[in-house]
Amino acid sequence: MSSRSEPLLIRAGRTAVLFLPVLFLALFFFYPLFAIARLSFADGLTGLIATLGARYYWRVLAFTTGQAALSTALTLAVGLPGAYVFARYEFPGKTLLRAVAGVPFVMPTVVVAVALGALLGPRGLINQGLQAAFGLATPPIRLSGLQAVLLAHIFYNYTVVLRLVGGFWANLDPRLEEAAAVLGASRLRVLLRVTLPLLAPALGAAALLIFIFTFTSFGVMVILGGPRLATLEVEIYRQTAQLLRLDVAATLALIQLACTLGLSFAYTRLAARATTPLELQPRSYTARPPRTPRERLLVGATMLLITLLLGAPLAALALRSVLAPGPGAPRFTLAAYLALDQNLTGSAFFVPPTTAIANSLRIAATTTLLALSIGVPAAYLLARRPASPGAPSSRGRRATTTGVALLDALFMLPLGTSAVTLGLGYLVALSVPGLGGLRTSPWLIPVLHTLVALPFVIRALAPVLRARSPRQREAAALLGASPAQAWLRVELPQIAPALAIGAVFAFTVSLGEFGATLLLARPEAPTLPVMIFRFLGQPGALNYGQALALATILMLVTALGFLLLERLRPPGGEF
């Protein structure tokens, strides 16, 4: 059945459903950002000039940029050998190791910070072991705030290099490098003159993505950086939640937004260049088992690095949560888990951590439903083809392609926007008379989480929808099936794996969202990341143990979700 023969009411309803994502983005993304801009320019350029004239904020911007650049360079340096090994060699356990390497990327930043503290912090396993072994009174390993932050950023973003650069590298024809070597080029010359220029788009895309993530890093900076290491993200939160200077926070958020959106557009262009064919070869042709002792050593070293760098902190987190505090021989205990529902201080404002777990699960489930409800029409909108009757002219095809590319970029904007900035936008937007009641609405945080999860859902669905054949639905229509029946019986089974991937992504992203939730969550209704942050801010070994216990629960849920996602992901699917 063609669209021209459908009743006008059905066609109008379908069009309304398809443009629902655009309306959602306008109301819940662009309007809060507009509210930030309006507050920033409430006094004309006076507020902006005053903020830009303060040397302190320039130092904050310089530190934010510097730590992001250093984090990016270190992550590339650590990740490139692994990208090469995964691109060029086949070895036992490669699939499992690749999945394990991806787990930290979906971990909440709070869990990442707590995991590194459980391994290397003053009360971490390594320091406790060294103190017990050598009778030391103080922890021998003392990471400065910046060192801990850089290590956490490498831990968090290692898989970006492994997947983006390694995935592109795996399809490059190795004969190009072999030809250069036959012509007398040394290995260094081959790397500099042949390999790196071919990898430049993927390297640039990975570097920009890592820079964006570290430029807007919040949980890692707050927990590991300490009060002296203020980034723009931390300063926005401080001006909003502690100093109540929404005008200054809005101006800083506007500056950060301009930086991140510019970087996001640059990443989109580089990512598109990374998909340009360069006589790419199948991975079965480019990868082979390691043959020489040197190659085996390289593969083994990479496996050991991933195990120690990525696996050890997560294992330390789980182990530290069941160890009794204090000196002496290690003693296993479940005291921290058993105390999660006990009000040991008798506080009238006590919120049981089990309530936070229930809140997180409820919000994540609601977010998943909303993200699928908005993401599926958005993916269909991006995958629409021009109608076949009267083939469109080249100008029409170009206009259609440009419109789809513009919509695609708009839907990806939340991915490059700071969560704290979005949270601030909601605070400012809902301060308008008549909208104040929405600040306590149970739908506020799920809507915000949906914005963060929406790009992942669209990225999972759009390629599958673009690749589908319309002939099957046409055949079903010829056999008498209604459009709804054709979609349920024919199309839904085909896109079900992509729907599952989008759902898992939305659920795990919502579980771990921290920055915006910390600004918007009501005190009596915290989420798991917010509750972990509260426990870390309170003195006492039991509070620290409860933070570790909650972080371990959150880690296990997100890790299981990601491993399920890996099983559902089609071969070659990346970010």
Secondary structure, DSSP 8 states (H G I E B T S, - for coil): --GGGS-HHHHHHHHHHHTHHHHHHIIIIIHHHHHHHHHHTTTTTHHHHHHHH-HHHHHHHHHHHHHHHHHHHHHHHHHHHHHHHHHHB--TTHHHHHHHHHHHHHS-HHHHHHHHHHHHSTTSHHHHHHHHHHT-SS-S----HHHHHHHHHHHHHHHHIIIIIHHHHTTS-THHHHHHHHTT--HHHHIIIIIHHHHHHHHHHHHHHHHHHHHT--HHIIIII-TT---HHHHHHIIIIIS--HHHHHHHHHHHHHHHHHHHHHHHHHHHHHTS-SS---HHHH-B---SHHHHHHHHHHHHHHIIIIIHHHHHHHHHTTB-SSSSS--B--HHHHGGG--TT--TT---HHHHHHHHHHHHHHHHHHHHHHHHHHHHHHT----SSS---HHHHHHHHHHHHHHHHHHHGGGGS-HHHHHHHHHHHTTSTT-GGGGG-TTHHHHHHHHHHHHHHHHHHHHHHHH--THHHHHHHHTT--HHHHIIIIIHHHHHHHHHHHHHHHHHHHHH--HHHHHHS-TTS--HHHHHHHHHTS-SHHHHHHHHHHHHHHHHHHHHHHHHHHHHS-TT---
